[in-house]
Amino acid sequence: MTDPLVQVREASFQYGDRDILRSLSIEVRRGEILSVLGPNGCGKTTLLRCIAGALRLRSGTVQISGDDVHALAAPARARRIGFLFQDHSPSFPFAVADVVLMGRAPHLGFFGFPGSRDQALADAALERVGMLHLKQRPYTQVSGGERQLILLARILVQEPDIILLDEPTAHLDLRNQVLTLRMVRSLAADGMTMIMTTHDPNHALWFGGRAALMKDGSFVAVGPASEVMTEAALTATYGVDVAVFSPSTKNGSHTPVCNVWLNERD
C-alpha cells in the first residue's frame, strides 16, 4: 500500500454557529477515485473546498502528500490540486486555447510567459477531452457541456496530483453528462487521483473505486463503492426508499444500478 495522497483528520467546519462538517476523517491514495454522495446541504462541496485549502477548518487537518494544505503557497497548491466547479460563468471572450493555457500559470511564475511546451500541453489536453476543434472559439460562445470539458483540459495542463470535481454533470443535458462522465472515467483508468461529489449513486457504481456517503456533515459509510452502495445505506442517507439491482448487459456482465421508488404511506 502506498502512503495516502490526501489525509483528512478529524475535520470540522462551521458557517457561523452552524456545523457543516463534524470530525470527518478519510484517506485517498494515489490513483484512487472517491465518490462523495449525500443530500443537499450535507457538506460535500464544503469538504472539497477544505481539501483544496479554500476554506480553513475549525479543527482538524488536511494534508496533501504529508504537507498541511494551508502551509502551501497558492501556486504550490495549484500545482498539486485541480478543482472543477459545478458551473463557471465566462466573463471575457478569451479564446478557448488561452483559457486552457491559464492552467499553466502555477508553473510559469509571476512574470512567466507560456512557451512551446506549454502550448503543446494545452493542445494535447484539448485533444484529450475532444475540444481541440474549438481552440480558437471565444470561450463565451461554447455550450455548458463544452465548457466543462474545456475547464477539465485547463486542469490537466496544471499537471496536478489530484483533481476535485464538484458535481461535474450538474446543469448538463444527457449527452454532455455522458461525455463528461466518460472523460472522468478515462482519467481514472489512467491512474489520476480524483475526489468527486455527485447526487447520482449510479455514477459511483459506474466508476467503481471507493464511495463515501454523507449526511448532516458526517460519513454514514465509507468503502468500496460496490460494498457501500447498499439499499439500507442509501435509504438512510437520502431518506427515501432505494433499490439496488444488477441487470444483465449484452456481454453478460452485471453492473449494479440504483433506483428510487415511492411508497404510499398513511
Secondary structure, 3 states (H helix, E strand, C coil): CCCEEEEEEEEEEEECCEEEEEEEEEEEECCCEEEEECCCCCCHHHHHHHHHCCCCCCEEEEEECCEEHHHCCHHHHHHHEEEECCCCCCCCCCEHHHHHHHHHHHHHCCCCCCCHHHHHHHHHHHHHCCCHHHCCCEHHHCCHHHHHHHHHHHHHHHCCCEEEEECCCCCCCHHHHHHHHHHHHHHHHCCCEEEEEECCHHHHHHHCCEEEEEECCEEEEEEEHHHHCCHHHHHHHHCCCEEEECCECCCCCECCEEEECCCCCC
